[in-house]
Each structure stands twice: as structure tokens, then as C-alpha cells.
Amino acid sequence: MTPVENTASRAGIDWIGICFAVLLTLFIALPLVVVGTWAFTEVWRYPSVIPQQFGLRFWHQTLSRADVWDALTLSLRLTATVTVLSAIICLPAAYAFARMKFPGRNILFLSFLASHAFPKFGLLVAIAGIFLQLGLISTFWGVVLIQLVGTLMLMIWIPVAAFQNVDRRMEEAARDAGATPLRVFWSITLPQAGPTIAAALLLTFVGTFYETEGAWLIGAPEIRTMPVLMITFINNQIVVQYGAVLSVMLWVPSFIALMFARRVVGTGAFARGFGA
């Protein structure tokens, strides 16, 4: 390849990257910027490209609504309950998948992907039919159960990788020194797997807090979480800034959680897969 062709090739690659970045900006960043702008806008009339007046008036109005605080309290209760139950159910299962051999282990492990292998809303409709017969529609525990299903894959797969990446030599040395299995787990296994498990719990908490389809289908009309309330504001054409303010409020904890999880859960945690 001649120097001219090589330069043209690099230029072509650069243009591809620029086009890709522009498309990402248009389809991902731009809507976020628009919603964030609406949250701090008091007057924005067509055909003006930029708002005519900025301010915090709609923040005060949104935060003074009783239904917003009721939805926030309910969302936190639901999220905390689902996260605790998911940890109680999934962490022992993850340890068993990572450390024990039993019949059907791999098939059962892969089955946790089943809830994500099919259209989610269709699965929720089928579950809603069962919940209707059990009297769980529009109840707190009905929403807890439907959201718990959505946490299984995350709370199984990530902790399995964490337990698999614990240094077995340190555990064996502790047992050779006379430590009990519980002491080995508490002093060796858990400190090494703990940060990744904490990230899984945090991602589960955030994912449950933002879960909308199950909360709406199973919980409506009695159970209204923050995301459901936000959608209600937008669909009912209540002041658009109310929905924008709630959107920004929902972004903050998600951004913090994802930044923390990104620092803790690296690609190396999953490189070994389930083969260990």
C-alpha cells in the first residue's frame, strides 16, 4: 500500500468514527439534553430553538406535590425489599453454582437467561394472568414478586463470577492453618468477592428502582412508583416540566451507581466464564 493509499485509508476510518459519534449523539445524547433542558425551563415556545426563560419554578412545584413524595417513598420501599430478598435467594445459589458440582448445574445456570430471551412484556402479561387469580394485582407484594424475577440473572451471574475469581490458594492455606469453613468464608472469600457482590447489589437496587413495565402492569392503579408517576405526567399531558424534573431526579442515583459499578466490576471478572 502506497503512502497516499495509507493516508486515505486512515482518513476513511476517521470519517467512519466521526459519523458513528454523530449518530450516537443524535440518538442518545440529544434526547437527554432536551429532557434536561426542559427540567430547568419555564418558557419554551415554538418555533424558538432555545428556551425563552430558564428557572427553578417547576422544581419547586414538582417537589411540593404529595404524590411525588408518596411515589418516591413507595419506590424506595419496593426497591429495598426486592434487593434484600434477591440477595437472600440468589447469593447462596450463586455460591453453589460457582463452587459445587451437581446434576443439571449448567442447564439450570443458563436457565436464568430465559426471562431475558423472550419479549419481556409478553412474559409479564402471562404472569399477570396468574397473579390475577392469586389476588396479587395492585398489591405491594405482587410488584415485589414481579420485580424479583427481573433481578435473578444479574444477582446470579455477577456473584458467580466473583466467587470463581477468589484465590483458592488463600482459602486452602487458611484451612491448613486450622480455620473453620465459616471463618475461611468470612475472612478470605467474602473480602475478595465482596466488592463485586456490592456492585451487583447496587445495580439490582438501581434496576429495580427504575423498573416500569412490571410495576405498571401488576401495580396499577394502586401502586405508583416514581417511573410510573413520571410516565403518567407525560401521557396525561400534565405540565411537561414535571416529567422532566422527575427524569433528572431519576438520572442522578443511576449515574452514581453505574460509575461505582464500573470501577468495581471489570471485564476480568467475567473473563473466566462459568467453566471454573
N, C-alpha and C positions, 0 to 999 in steps of 0.2 A: 504494500500500500504506500503510495507516494505521500509526502508531507501535506500536499494540498488535500488529498482524499482523507487523510487522517484528521486534519483540521475540520473538514466538512463533517466528518463523522461525529467528532466531539460536539460541533455546533448543533447537529441534529439531535443528539442526546440531550443537550441543554434545552433545546426548544421543547422536547417531549416533557422534560421535568417542569418547565415553566407552565406548559399547558395543563399538566396534571395538577400543579399547585393552584392555578386559577380555577379549575373545576372544583377542587376541594373547597376553596374559599367561597365560591358561589353557592354550593350545595350544603355546606356545613357551617362555615363561619358566618356567612351573611345573615341567615335566619337568626342566629344567636345574637348578632349585633343589633338587628332590628328589634327583637324582643327586649334586649337590654336597654335600648334607646327608649322604647315605649314606657318602660318602668319609671323613667325619670322625665317623662314628657307630660306637660299639662295641656298644650295646644299643638296639634299637628294635623293640618287640614290639607286635603288635596287641592291643587297639584304640587304643593311645596315638597321639595326633596328632603329638606331638613325641618325639624320641629320649629314652630314659631316661638314656643315658650317651654323652658325646662323648669323643673321644680320637684319638690318632695310632697306635694299636696296629696297625691294618691297613695303614697306610702303611709301617711298618717291616717287616711280614710280606710285603707285596707287593714292596717294593724288595729284599728279601733272596732272592727267588726267582730262580734262574738262568735260567728260561725267559723271564722278563720282560726281563732284560738281553740275552739272545740275540735276542729279538724286536725290541728297540729297535735293536741293532746292525745286524740284517738290514734293518730298515726304513730306517735312515739310509743304508746302502749302496745299497739299491734306489733310494731317492729321489734320491740324489746322481747315480747312474748315469743314471737316466731324465732328470733335469733337464739334465745335460750333453749327452746325446745329442739331446734335444729342441732345445736351443739350437743345436747344430751343424747340425741338419737344418732347423729352422724359421726361424731368423733370416735366413739368406741368402734363403730363399723369401719371407719377409715383405718384405725389401728389394726383391726383384724384383717382387712384386705392387704395391708402393707406387710404384715409380719407372719400371717398364718396361711397354711395350705389346707384347703377343704374342697370337696366336690362342688363343681359349678362356680368356682370362685371368679374366673374370668368372665363367664357369661353374666353372672349376677352383677359384676362390676360394670360391665358395658351396658347393662340394662338401665342404669341411671341416666344414660343418654336418651332413653326412649321418650321422655317428656319433652325433649328438645328436637326430636327427629320428625315430629309431625306438627302441623299447624296448631299453634297454641290455643287459639280461640275455639277451634273445634273440640279440643280436649276439655277446655273449660266448660263448654256447653254440655258435654256428656257428664261431667262431674256435677254440674249444676242440677241436672235431672235427678241424680242420686241424692244430692243434698236437699232437694225439694221434698223428696219422700221422707227424709230424716228430720225435716223441720229445721235445717241449718241455714236456709236462705234468710238474708237480712239480719244475721246474728254475728256477734263478735267472734265466736269460736268457728263459725263457718268460714269467715275470712281468714282466720288464723290457719285453718287446715289447708285451704286452697293456696295460701302463700307459702306454707311449709313445703308443699310439693315442689314449688319452684326453687327451693334452696338446696334440694338433695344433691344435684350434680356438683354445684360449687363447693358444698361442705363435705363432699366425699372425695372428689378428685384432688383438690389442693392439699388437704391434710394427708392424703395417701402419699403424695409426692414428698411432703415434709417428713413423714415418718420413715420413708425409704431412704432419705438422704442423711439420716442420723448416722454418726460414726459408730459402727458396730464394735470396733476395737475398744473404744472407750467404755461401752457397756460391758463387754467381756472382762475388761480389766477391773471394773467395779465389782462384778460378780466374783471374780477370782479373789478380790480383797475381802469378800465376806458380806457385801451389800445384799440386802433383800431385793426381790424383783420390784417391789414398790419404791424402795429407795433409789434403785437404778433409774426407774421411770421418772421419778420426781427430780432427781439431781442431774441426770445425764440426758435422758431422752427429751423430756419436756423443754429444758432450756434451749436445746438445739432446734426443735421443731416449733417452739412457741412463737417466734416472730411470724413465721409463715401462717400458722394457725390463726394468729391475731389478725393478719391481713385477710384471711378467709372470712373470719367473723365480721370484720369491718365491711368487706364487700357484700356479705349477706345482709348486714344491717342496712346498708345504703340501698341495695337492690330491692329489699322488702319495702323500705320507706317509699320508693318511687313506683312500686308495682301498682298498676292501674286496672288492667283488664279483669283480673280476678276480684279485686276489691269492688269494682263497679258491678260485675255480673252477679257475684254472690252477695255482696253487701247492700246494694241499692234496695230501697231508698233510705234505710235507717242508718247504714254505716257509710259515712262520707269522710274519706281520708283527704289529705292535702292535695294529691294529684287529681282525685275525683272532683274536689271542690274547684280546682283551677279549671278543669275541663267544663264544669257546669257554668262558671263565669263566662267562658269563651263561647260555648254553644248557645247560651241564653242571651247572648249579646248584652250582658251586663258590661259596665264600663271596661273597655279593653285593657286599661291600665291595671285593673285589679288582677287579671290573669297574668299580666306581665310581671307585676310585683311578686306574685306567688312563684312564678317561674324563676326569677332571680333568687328568691329565698331558697328554692329547692336546689339551685346550682351550687351554692356555697358549700354545704356539707358534702355534696358529691365530689366536688373538685378537691377538697381537702382529703377525703378518704382515698380517692384514686391516686393522688400524689404520694400518700403514705404507702399504699399498697404497691405502687410502682417501685418504690425504694426497697421494699421488703421482698416481694415476690419477683425474682429474676427468672430469666429463661432457663437458667441452670437447674432450677427446682423441678422442672418438668422434662429435662433432657433425658433422664433415665427411663421415663415412662413407667409402665406397670410391670415390667419384666423382672424387677428385682425380687 
